[in-house]
Amino acid sequence: MKDEMKGDIAARIAANPKYEKFVSLRSRYSIIMTILVMCVYYGYILLIAFNKEWLGTKLGAGMTTSIGIPMGVGVIVITIILTNIYVRRANTEFDELSAEIVKEANQ
């Protein structure tokens, strides 16, 4: 009996036009955020591979830190920021849309 109810609710959710919009919006957003993170990571790796000399340049006279160190930290910081942006949107807009779709399916 419960399996029939679950199947019925799942069918109503899948038939809801808001669900299609929700899946499309969430997928598009996830892909965009993934591409951004990959560009940051792979951009840094490519820079290491093809321009080691520039990354090894010291930040100033008498300093031991090279340009690559703050850039590496920047990669981590940008990733944390992008993750935070994604989580905030997922916990607000996406959760609200999801709850609305489930509520409509249960009526």
C-alpha positions in Angstrom: 0.0 0.0 0.0 2.8 2.4 0.9 4.7 1.6 -2.3 1.6 2.5 -4.3 1.3 5.8 -2.5 4.9 6.6 -3.0 4.6 5.7 -6.7 1.5 7.9 -7.0 3.2 10.9 -5.3 6.3 10.4 -7.5 4.2 10.3 -10.6 2.4 13.6 -9.6 5.8 15.2 -8.8 7.2 14.2 -12.2 4.1 15.5 -13.9 4.2 18.9 -12.3 5.6 21.6 -14.6 7.3 23.2 -11.7 9.4 20.0 -11.2 10.7 20.2 -14.7 11.6 23.9 -14.2 13.2 23.0 -10.8 15.4 20.2 -12.3 16.5 22.4 -15.2 17.3 25.3 -13.0 19.2 23.3 -10.5 21.1 21.3 -13.1 22.1 24.5 -15.0 23.3 26.2 -11.8 25.3 23.1 -10.7 27.0 22.9 -14.1 27.9 26.6 -14.1 29.3 26.4 -10.6 31.2 23.2 -11.5 32.7 24.9 -14.5 33.8 27.9 -12.4 35.5 25.7 -9.8 37.2 23.6 -12.5 38.4 26.7 -14.3 40.0 28.0 -11.1 41.7 24.6 -10.2 42.8 23.7 -13.7 43.8 27.2 -14.5 46.2 27.1 -11.5 47.5 23.6 -12.5 48.1 24.8 -16.1 49.9 27.8 -14.8 52.1 25.5 -12.8 52.7 23.3 -15.8 53.5 26.1 -18.3 54.8 29.1 -16.4 56.7 27.8 -13.4 59.2 30.6 -13.6 56.6 33.3 -13.1 55.0 31.4 -10.2 58.4 31.1 -8.6 59.0 34.9 -8.8 59.5 36.3 -5.3 56.9 38.8 -4.0 59.6 41.3 -3.1 63.2 41.9 -2.5 64.5 39.8 0.4 61.2 37.8 0.6 61.1 34.0 0.5 57.4 33.7 -0.6 56.8 33.4 -4.3 53.7 34.4 -6.3 52.5 30.8 -6.4 51.8 30.6 -2.6 49.1 33.4 -2.4 47.7 32.2 -5.7 47.3 28.7 -4.2 45.6 30.1 -1.2 43.4 32.1 -3.5 42.3 28.9 -5.3 41.2 27.5 -1.9 39.5 30.8 -0.9 37.6 31.1 -4.2 36.5 27.4 -3.9 35.2 28.1 -0.4 33.3 31.2 -1.6 31.8 29.4 -4.6 30.7 26.5 -2.4 29.2 28.9 0.1 27.2 30.6 -2.7 26.0 27.3 -4.0 24.9 26.0 -0.5 23.1 29.3 0.3 21.1 29.1 -2.9 20.4 25.3 -2.5 19.2 25.9 1.1 16.9 28.7 0.1 15.6 28.8 -3.4 16.0 25.1 -4.3 14.6 23.9 -1.0 11.6 26.2 -1.2 10.9 25.0 -4.8 11.3 21.4 -3.8 9.0 21.8 -0.7 6.4 23.6 -2.9 6.4 20.8 -5.5 6.1 18.0 -2.8 3.3 20.0 -1.1 1.4 20.2 -4.4 1.9 16.5 -5.0 0.5 15.6 -1.6 -2.7 17.5 -2.1 
